[in-house]
Amino acid sequence: MKNVLKIVVVASLVFVSGVSFGQKFGHINLEELVALMPEMKKATDDFNKEVAGMEEQYAVFQSEYQTKMTDFVNKRDSLTQLVRDSKEEEIRTLQQRIVAYQETAPQLLQQKQVELMEPIYEKAQKAVQDVGKEKGLIYIFNVNDQLGGTVLFRSSESVDVLPLAKQKLGL
């Protein structure tokens, strides 16, 4: 609660000092801008392909495991001890691979998502920065309500940067 109070006080001081000196502020919903960018569709499609590929690989592992288990259970009594031990070890190794895959797949997907999204956000942020410089703004706040809405008050004096950033990006 103290942190929220500090943020409100600092924001109020910045706002008051900015208004008193005629400085301008801007606001944008960065997520809305990013969602409009054509690169976002390609990144989403690429990410979905990556997810589908990983799901397909997992299904292959599961199918292979199921086949080996069924085969082992059906033939277990007719196998020699040496062959039985070998098959059990093969099944354990496959189980370990499946577990390792389940543990690493989310991390790999997260890395892929960052790899795909980072250039898009950089491009959007550069457009916002360029608009801010061109319009002489001292701050541009992200007013995305889904991210917690860090702005508690927005004056009609605040410049909505979204249309300007869209124009800058040719959207």
Buried (B, 14 or more C-beta within 10 A) or exposed (E): EEEEEEEEEEBEEBBEEBEEEEBBBBBBBBBBBBEBBEBBEEBBEBBEEBBEEBEEEBEEBEEBBEEBBEEBEEEEEEBEEEEBEEBEEEBEEBBEEBEEBEEEBEEEBEEBBEEBBEEBBEBBBEBBBBBBEEEEBEBBBBBBEEEEEEBEEEEEEBBBBBEBBBEBBEE
